[in-house]
Amino acid sequence: MRGRDWINLILPDELIIEIFRHLESKSSRDACALVCNRWLRLERLSRLTLRIGASGCPDALVQLLARRFANIRNVFVDERLSISLPIQLGRRRGTDRSVTSSLKIHSLAETNGSEDNETESYCLSDAGLTAVAAGFTKLEKLSLIWCSNVTHVGLRSIAEKCMLLKSLDLQGCYVGDQGLAAVGEFSKQLEDLNLRFCEGLTDAGLIKLVSGSGKTLKSISLAACAKVTDTSLEAVGSHCRSLESLSLDSEFIHDKGVVAVAQGCPQLKVLKLQCVNVTDGALQDVGTCCFSLELLALYSFQIFTDKSLCAIGKGCKRLKSLTLNDCTFLSDKGLEAVAVGCAGLTHLEINGCHNIGTYGLESIARSCTHLSELALLYCQRIGNFALSEIGRGCKFLQALHLVDCASIGDEAICCIARGCCNLKRLHIRRCYEVGNKGIIAVGENCKFLTDLSLRFCDRVGDEALVAIGEGCSLHHLNVSGCHQIGDAGIIAIARGCPELSYLDVSVLQDLGDMAMMELGEGCPLLRDIVLSHCRQITNVGLSYLVNNCTLLETCHMVYCPGITAAGVATVITGCTNIKKVLVEKWKVSPRTKRRAGSIISYLCVDL
């Protein structure tokens, strides 16, 4: 019958809630909440996650949210983010007047208050954290990023009332040893703990935490905690038998602590170390004890040698991911040992390890045939032959990243293109021997490629992009600084890649309005575009782009002399989904600033 509400009449609350939980975007959920009072109530019951940035009065905001959403499981507070209040300060049915009044009063205080008071007002305090504890007793995951006003008092209230807490992120918080002791006392289901940049911690606090919660802990991350030493890691080794992931960034950790974890945590699967005082001895123990290790990342190790990698290759047969960053004394011998011993390796990143060359990568190509992602950064000794061997031996490669590899050119890229037909992501930056020939081979052979970045590759021109446009359906393209690319190449992309959503054409001096017109017609799904330093693009081309790319969310157009205040206004008025515009300050008219000041960013103020 016409006019009858069959959905509300037939569907029970449980089914509607289940439907709401399958909605991915917040905007969709918010839209459903506006349909009727019943949907508003059910949507609030179905909401499991809240994300809060630096708001006008976070403590009062948390109290209001706690009244509205009863079943919240995950709360993320990140005070690096600037997010406006998601509520209106006017009267509304069902709104708590005391909370609303406090928000109003706070809004006035912000306008007239001192700078110190204003800074504190934007920070979550112990009062707000207490409100989280009281309002979200079913909380399982809490993330407090750089909440500088939170202390052990607020953290204790969370520990006491949120007995189901499984994940706690305290990055940049000054909670102290008392806060961690409270967590250890009450949080008996805690699995994930992030203590990066928690400067007030000492061994005493961490020892008390792992003594109480160690049986369930699976992941620990520590960085820049100057007073946390090997003593804490010895406690981790003694109490955290189920630990699977450990991330350490500290100059105060030595072999003793790492060895204790290796010997005491037999289920360790992920180990990330940036500890300048750890030597071969610790890594040899890891190879001897950690048979379940799947991911190993070593950063800025200046005092260990190939002995470490030989031990890893001999003992860690399940290793799938290896990252070597600025490990000066590692050579081909160590990489060969990993290749021979860890044949199941799928991810390899080598960054700034100047003694690793062509032979080491050849060993990977021969032994690790299931390699799916390879990143080579600042590897001057790795040449064409090594990458050609990767193309012949690693047929499952899906992602390749090359940065400042001066000895790698078209020959290697052609072999990769012919041998790795499943390639989906190719990022090349400042590899000056790579030109049209290699990229044309990619276009002809890699039909699944969706993400291509060719930053500052001077030898790549329009001919290469024509081949890419004919052979691949790209979603992301970055050709920043490729001076030989002009309208012809971008037009080919516009006509051949209708699903393109991200495009960076900055510093292309020959790119003009014709390419913008073609992009507008051929790429309706475009969401992010970077046009900075494109001197030939004018308001005319920008207008064509904006009129057709209605989903555009970000637009960077700094140092584009052909784009004036009128062009900026066109972007603001024509793109209803626009979230960020980067432009010179003098190009923004007072009217545009009044209309969309919150989404405009200025790179240079006085130009």
Disulfide bonds with the S-S distance in Angstrom:
none
